[in-house]
């Protein structure tokens, strides 16, 4: 793999940075926190997506960029004779092949998967192969022997054997658990066989009982079928006999009723003869009083007219009094219209004045409240800002100079004091602003005097307007009352004329004494009229009663003939109740025997069905036992297989670990010999994976810090080459991030020289460092200087020698865009 170009847009602190890579040694030099390591993060993010970036998607965008500003990384590289261009944003990704116009992959997941396939490495393998950081060089020195072995296995990909072995162990354990469960749940084989034999014997016995019960049921049904015709005929004869008896009872009942009607009619006809004599007497008494009803009606009419005269007289008197009162009220309300116009003009004038005062009051009050709320909001914001600054300063003071920068995650060191001064200055500014807004808030806490005066004037005008509106409402009510009163007075005057006309038209001449005499005669006439009416009505029914009496006698004769015919029919049937009782007893006995036989047959059939189901269940249990036993045998074989696999993986890992140390030692020794100008030509890993430097074939007991860094570096290079060779990729790219560590100037220059001499192995080497030394810089083929602009908060990339000089103090903004090692 060979990088050719990289462009970053709003990625971390790189607003718009470009890198053009060539073969050879390439240096990316700049102070800590300037954004050097961010370049490596951008390369990994372009290839593998969000999984290769620190933090989340929101933290990738440049902090001072607009919320929807575009985040974009474009990476060009060569691999396997092809040129690739990867373009990735927060929500999109594309891959272009050999300068093609159309992407060969155009989604975030598709691009990540394609890059992993083309590189032949996972994200972890890619970093272990091409990237080496200072933190990774001495990582093995802090581990125990077992941890160092696991670390090398993980870096070289051997941990996949352990993962596979864990899967085998997990499956073996699952098989064992399933096998234990199956064996615990398996029934006893002999018990299952015995149960099956018992159920089959029970089924044979049930078949025999079923045959016997079926035969008994058939015999009972034959006997019942023999008796059924005679019994049905006997029931029909008895039913007909009882039906005739019922008809005879009905006929006797109807004949008795007709006889009672004949006796009643005969009695009533006797009473009618006496009624004729009484009617003659009553009619003789009524003849002198024939003119009384007409005279009584005339006096009743005169009485009603006299009552109406009195009512109209009282109504007319009351109506005239009401007309007089309304005429007096109308005279009082005559000038209400003129006073209404004056009241309307006054109300409109007071309303206009009230609206002017209320508008001015609302405007002044809104201005005062807005100013007070604005001051209160700013004052609270300053309080919150002060609490946050104090909390942040206390946290830094507690951790001291070892506190980490909140952005680059590196110790502050000499910049600690500058950071505290910056925080103190910000806290003093916040306190000063708070005093000002506190005074301003106290000034605005109470309502201004001009606003109080306006409010009092508004209340005074509201009271005056309310009184004027009440007076106007009263006058309007009087005007409306005057109009309604005029209409009502005209109506009542017309009514007075109408009542007087009606009163004049009522007739006169009513005599109360004569009316009383006629009423007395009419009272004596009423009982005689009632008696005559009753007797006349009774005599009118005489012809109908004679006809009804004749019909009743004829009906009695007919019913007597019908009763005689029914008795003759009963006598001809020759029905015997004793024969009926005997036949019923035989029928009931045969029916009960057949029912008992049917119940017995149903019970036997149920027993046979239960026996058949029991056989089915026993056979199913026997089959389930066979299947479970087969599954147990299968699981036993599978457990043996996984036990063998577990042992095989253990042996394979042991063999690989045995061969791993000599191979790594050989690769690392070649790098060490080149790096130390053949002073040290051999390095090996002991049984505890400790690095042992050999001097003339003998282990060197003590090595310096620089020599230890060199040993760690060559071991890391050996690991990278081994991973690349095993993944089928040439180790053409090597990225070293801050690997100089404790190396002195000579060792640093030697490292650069070594890398130049190893260009046949590493075609392209990118060296990232904050070390500014002429010897180091002159040994590089191309240098990118990365600096940090405190005003814009962004990284600045230039080509050529860097102009970096560490400042004595850093203020707080200097840490805003700082990067961190991957």
FENLIN-V159070 format. One line per field, one symbol per residue. psi: psi as a letter, one per 30 degrees, with the letter a starting at -180 (. if undefined). A space follows every 10 residues. Layout:
psi->???
//
This chain:
psi->kkkelkkkjh jbgjeikkkj kllakkkjkl lkgfgeffee eeeeeeefaf fglkaaeffe kkfgllegkk kkkkkklkkh glkkjkjkae glklkkkhgl fkkfkhleee eeeeeeeefg kleeeeefef kkleffegef fglleeeeee eeeeefgfff eeeeeeeeee eeeeeeeeee eeeefklkee eeeeeeeeee eeeeeeeeee eeeeeeeeee eeeeeefeee eeeeeeeeee eeeeeeeeee eeeeeeeeee eeeeeeeeee eeeeeeeeee eeeeffefgf feeeeeeeee eeeeeeeeee eeeeeeeeee eeeeeeeeee eegegeeefe eeeeeeeeee eeeeeeeeee eeeeeeeeee eeeeeeeeee eeeeeeeeee eeeeeeeefa ffkkkfefhl kebffeeeee eeeeeeeeee eeeeeefeee eeegelklee eeeeeeeeee eeeeeeeeee eeeeeeeeee eeeeeeeeee eeeeeeeeee eeeffkllgk jeeeeeeeee eeeffeeeee eeeeeeeeff feeeeeeeee eeeeeeeeee eeeeeeeeee effhkkeeee eeeeeeeeee eeeeeeeeee eeeeeeeeee eeeeeeeeee eeeeeeeeee eeeeeeeeee efeeeeeeee eeeeeeeefe eeeeeeeeee eeeeeghgek fkklkafghk kjkkjhfkkj eklleeeeee eeeeeeeeee eeeeeffgkk ifkkkjjhfe bgkaeeeeee eeeeeefgff ejekkkjklg kjkeeeeffk fkkkkjlkjf efglkkklka klhkjklekk lefffegkal k.
//
